[in-house]
Amino acid sequence: MTLSVPRPGADEYSPFYESYISKVPTDSDPALELTAQLESVPSLLAGVDETRAGYRYAPEKWSIKEVIGHLSDSERVFSYRMLRVARADTTPLPGFDENEFMKRAGFDSRTLKSILAEFIAVRASTLALVRSMDPDAWERRGTASGKTISARALLYIIPGHVEHHLGVLRQRYGVGQT
């Protein structure tokens, strides 16, 4: 499914999110990027065995398993925000501390395969939500973490956030390198 959702303007999100939004190619459909990541994420991780999945590039840094688990946690939060904003709910939405989430997530006690399956399930849910939205929904704005955000900004943030972390996995963890 192709969507015609223009790139969000700078007034539709906190400057913090620019680095994620900028990772979505300007000539790309963010829904197609979401779909493509259903293949690119498992493909990148295909060569990571369970022993390697617990690797941390430095003390106090997340393991590969935790990075993938973080993608699911964050996508749930971003998708929930997108739903609330798209439905014109003006209730201010709180922020979340990904490091606090990680302390209780238990990703290292699970298999990489199970964490990856969870990511795929979360992404399928996100795609179902995205495909259900009418054009007006993308224009709506709400408040999250004390800042204005639009539904369409969240649509771009989700795949951009994943691309950010895939880059970290490649560069700092050596994932995908032969």
CORLINDA-V884240 format. One record per residue. RES is the residue in one small letter. OMEGA is omega in whole degrees, -180 to 180 (* if undefined). NEAR is the number of other ideal C-beta (glycine too) atoms within 12 Angstrom. Layout:
res = [RES;RES]
omega = [OMEGA;OMEGA]
near = [NEAR;NEAR]
//
This chain:
res = [m;t;l;s;v;p;r;p;g;a;d;e;y;s;p;f;y;e;s;y;i;s;k;v;p;t;d;s;d;p;a;l;e;l;t;a;q;l;e;s;v;p;s;l;l;a;g;v;d;e;t;r;a;g;y;r;y;a;p;e;k;w;s;i;k;e;v;i;g;h;l;s;d;s;e;r;v;f;s;y;r;m;l;r;v;a;r;a;d;t;t;p;l;p;g;f;d;e;n;e;f;m;k;r;a;g;f;d;s;r;t;l;k;s;i;l;a;e;f;i;a;v;r;a;s;t;l;a;l;v;r;s;m;d;p;d;a;w;e;r;r;g;t;a;s;g;k;t;i;s;a;r;a;l;l;y;i;i;p;g;h;v;e;h;h;l;g;v;l;r;q;r;y;g;v;g;q;t]
omega = [178;176;174;-179;-179;176;179;174;-178;179;-177;-178;176;178;178;-174;-179;-178;177;-179;-179;179;175;-178;-176;-179;-175;173;-178;177;176;176;177;-180;-179;180;174;176;-174;-180;177;180;179;-176;-176;-178;-178;178;-175;178;-180;-177;178;-177;174;-178;176;176;179;176;-179;173;176;178;-178;177;-180;176;177;178;179;179;-178;180;176;-180;-179;179;177;177;180;178;-177;-180;-179;179;177;175;-176;178;178;-178;-177;172;173;-179;-177;179;175;175;-174;-178;-175;-174;178;-177;-178;177;-179;175;176;180;-179;179;178;177;177;178;-179;179;178;-180;178;177;178;180;178;178;-179;-179;-179;-173;174;-176;-180;-177;-176;-178;-174;-179;177;-180;175;-178;177;-178;176;176;178;176;-179;174;179;177;179;-180;-174;180;178;177;178;180;177;-177;174;175;177;179;179;-172;-173;-178;-179;-180;179;178;-180;*]
near = [16;14;26;15;34;21;26;33;17;17;14;32;36;24;16;20;33;22;20;32;36;22;26;36;17;14;10;26;24;43;31;25;37;44;26;24;38;25;16;28;37;23;16;32;34;18;19;31;16;20;12;22;32;25;24;18;21;11;7;11;19;33;34;40;38;37;43;45;35;37;45;38;33;37;40;28;30;44;34;28;40;42;28;28;39;31;20;17;20;14;14;18;25;15;20;19;15;25;15;12;22;26;15;14;27;17;30;24;17;23;23;35;19;21;36;32;21;27;39;27;18;33;36;21;24;40;30;18;30;37;20;20;30;16;14;15;28;29;22;30;30;32;23;34;21;13;23;27;38;37;42;37;42;47;49;42;43;44;40;37;40;37;31;29;38;33;21;28;36;23;14;22;31;17;32;23;13;7]
//
